[in-house]
Amino acid sequence: MCIRDSYYPGGMSLDNHTLSPSAKHYNNYTQYELQALNGHLEVKATNKFLREKLRHKFPFIISRSTFYGTGKYGAHWTGDNSASWEYLRLSIPHLFSYNLFGIPFVGADICGFNYNTTAQLCARWMQLGTLYPFARNHNHNETISQEPYAFNDLVTNTSRIALKVRYSLLKYYFTQFLIKNGTGTVFRPLFFEFPLDSNLYDNRIMNEQFLIGTHLMATPVLHQGADTVKVYFPQGAWYNIHSLSLIHI
């Protein structure tokens, strides 16, 4: 018997490059039922070994194959995306999803994995991606180089500023992960913190603005050719992170 799933990307059989979904495991469970747990259990076992045998207090383990709650033991990246503005935008709700799954240490491939990126796209993605909990510029070996220095001075300088912001926030991120103890949400939609504000359920605001923890809000540029963004500020006092000045709404 071969189980097929019409929703599976590419329409391929679920046994493509893996065991048959009908393969039997202990206690008569099938591969179809347990496949998603394989990566989770490998991460858990690796975490246990590093802590108990090598005395690593905070093991760094990253896996593309994860399950609900894997964040207690390791990190996740969202897999092979593409160098496009659509994928740039989609990365935000994608990370929201994995935070809901109990995997807060998560990120997408900055500047895109498949296909050649552009200077403008990569600059904007560096601005957003350096705020991902897990930030990594990563691409296919058959695409052009996309390190910031591979482009023009604008990309290099934009990336330098974005990376400095990230490094200045590392203690804040670290604090969020300690508070959540590997679970809960760190990269969050605004309505998580302000559930009674009906404006936050607007599709644009919900998918293009986000919080890191409870105090840091970001609204990145996500559209080609844009150089400004429209920002919605929930009730409260908000400060510019660069100047520390109060934002008058």
C-alpha positions in Angstrom: 0.0 0.0 0.0 1.3 3.5 -0.8 -0.4 6.5 0.9 -0.6 9.6 -1.2 -1.5 13.1 -0.1 -2.8 15.5 -2.8 -1.7 18.5 -0.7 1.9 17.4 -0.6 4.0 20.0 -2.5 4.8 18.8 -6.0 2.2 16.1 -5.9 4.8 13.4 -5.1 4.2 10.2 -3.2 4.9 10.5 0.5 7.5 7.7 0.2 9.7 9.9 -2.0 13.3 9.8 -0.6 12.0 8.1 2.6 10.4 5.0 4.0 7.0 3.8 2.8 4.2 5.5 4.8 2.9 2.0 5.4 6.1 0.8 7.1 5.4 -0.6 10.6 7.0 0.6 13.8 6.8 -0.4 17.4 3.3 -1.0 18.7 2.0 -1.2 15.2 2.3 2.5 14.4 2.9 3.4 10.8 5.6 5.6 9.3 2.8 7.9 8.1 1.9 8.5 11.8 5.4 8.9 13.1 7.5 10.4 10.4 7.2 14.0 11.7 8.4 12.8 15.1 11.7 11.5 13.8 13.4 14.8 13.6 11.9 15.9 17.0 13.2 12.8 18.8 16.7 13.1 17.2 16.9 16.7 18.4 15.7 15.6 21.9 18.3 12.8 22.0 21.1 15.1 20.8 20.2 17.7 23.4 20.2 15.2 26.2 23.7 13.9 25.1 25.2 17.4 24.9 23.8 18.3 28.3 24.6 15.1 30.2 27.8 13.9 28.5 29.5 17.0 27.3 28.1 19.4 29.9 26.8 21.9 27.5 24.5 24.2 29.3 22.9 25.7 26.2 23.3 23.3 23.3 22.8 24.8 19.8 20.9 22.2 17.6 19.1 23.2 14.4 16.8 20.9 12.4 14.5 21.4 9.4 12.5 18.4 10.6 10.7 19.3 13.8 7.4 18.8 15.6 5.2 20.6 18.2 7.5 21.5 21.2 10.8 20.8 19.5 11.8 24.3 20.6 12.5 23.0 24.1 15.5 21.1 22.7 16.6 22.8 19.5 16.0 25.4 16.7 14.3 25.3 13.3 14.8 26.9 10.0 11.9 27.1 7.5 13.5 25.3 4.6 14.1 26.1 1.0 12.4 29.4 0.2 12.9 31.5 -2.9 14.5 34.9 -3.6 11.3 36.9 -4.1 9.4 39.7 -2.5 6.5 37.3 -1.8 8.7 35.0 0.2 10.1 37.9 2.1 6.6 38.9 3.2 5.5 35.3 3.9 8.4 34.7 6.2 6.7 36.8 8.9 3.5 34.7 9.3 5.7 31.6 8.7 7.7 32.4 11.8 4.5 33.2 13.7 3.3 29.7 13.0 6.4 28.0 14.4 6.3 30.1 17.5 2.8 28.8 18.0 4.2 25.2 17.5 6.5 25.8 20.5 9.6 26.5 18.4 10.5 30.2 19.1 14.1 29.9 17.9 13.3 29.9 14.2 14.3 31.8 11.0 14.0 31.8 7.2 16.8 31.9 4.7 17.7 35.6 4.4 17.8 36.9 0.8 16.2 33.7 -0.4 17.6 30.2 -1.0 16.4 29.3 -4.6 17.0 31.6 -7.6 19.1 34.7 -7.8 18.4 37.5 -5.4 18.7 41.2 -6.2 20.6 44.0 -4.3 17.3 45.7 -3.3 15.6 42.5 -2.1 18.7 41.4 -0.2 19.1 44.7 1.5 15.4 44.7 2.7 15.7 41.0 3.7 18.8 41.8 5.8 16.8 44.5 7.6 14.0 42.0 8.4 16.1 38.9 8.8 18.5 40.3 11.4 15.4 40.4 13.6 14.5 36.8 13.1 15.3 34.8 16.3 17.5 32.6 14.1 19.2 34.8 11.5 21.2 33.3 8.6 21.8 34.4 5.0 21.7 31.1 3.1 21.4 30.2 -0.6 21.7 27.5 -3.2 25.2 26.7 -4.5 24.0 27.3 -8.1 22.8 30.9 -7.4 24.8 34.1 -7.3 26.8 35.0 -4.1 24.5 37.0 -1.8 26.8 38.1 1.1 26.2 41.8 1.6 29.7 42.6 0.3 28.9 40.9 -3.0 26.6 43.8 -3.9 26.9 47.5 -3.8 27.7 49.9 -0.9 24.0 50.4 -0.2 23.5 46.7 0.6 26.8 46.5 2.6 26.0 49.6 4.7 22.3 48.6 5.2 23.4 45.2 6.4 26.1 46.7 8.7 23.5 48.9 10.4 21.0 46.0 10.7 23.6 43.6 12.1 24.7 46.2 14.7 21.1 46.5 15.8 20.9 42.8 16.1 24.0 42.5 18.2 22.8 45.3 20.4 19.7 43.3 21.1 21.3 39.9 21.8 20.8 40.2 25.6 17.2 41.1 25.0 16.7 38.1 22.8 18.5 35.9 25.3 16.3 37.1 28.1 13.2 36.3 26.0 14.4 32.7 25.5 15.2 32.3 29.2 11.7 33.5 30.1 10.0 31.2 27.6 12.3 28.2 28.5 12.4 27.1 24.9 8.6 27.3 24.4 6.0 30.0 24.0 6.3 32.9 21.6 9.2 35.3 21.0 8.5 36.5 17.4 4.8 37.5 17.8 1.9 39.2 16.0 0.8 42.4 17.7 -2.6 41.1 18.7 -1.0 38.6 21.1 0.0 41.6 23.3 -3.1 43.8 22.5 -5.9 41.3 21.9 -8.7 43.9 22.4 -7.4 46.2 19.7 -9.6 45.3 16.6 -7.3 47.3 14.3 -4.6 44.6 14.7 -6.7 42.0 13.0 -6.3 43.9 9.7 -4.5 41.6 7.2 -1.7 44.1 6.5 -1.0 44.9 10.1 -1.3 41.3 11.2 1.2 40.0 8.6 3.6 42.9 8.2 4.2 44.1 11.7 5.5 42.0 14.6 6.8 42.1 18.2 10.0 40.6 19.6 8.9 39.7 23.1 6.6 42.2 24.6 8.4 45.5 24.1 10.1 45.6 20.7 7.9 46.3 17.6 9.1 46.2 14.0 7.6 47.2 10.7 10.0 46.3 7.9 9.9 47.5 4.2 8.4 44.5 2.4 7.5 45.8 -1.1 9.7 46.4 -4.1 10.6 50.0 -4.7 9.1 51.2 -1.4 11.1 53.5 0.8 8.5 54.2 3.5 6.1 52.1 5.5 2.7 52.8 7.2 2.9 51.9 10.8 0.1 51.3 13.3 1.0 52.0 16.9 -1.2 50.3 19.6 -2.0 52.3 22.7 1.0 53.1 24.8 4.3 55.1 24.7 6.6 54.0 21.9 10.2 55.0 21.4 12.6 55.0 18.4 15.2 52.3 19.1 17.9 54.3 17.3 17.4 57.7 18.9 15.5 56.6 22.1 13.2 59.5 21.5 9.4 59.3 22.1 7.4 58.8 19.0 4.5 61.3 18.9 1.5 59.6 17.4 
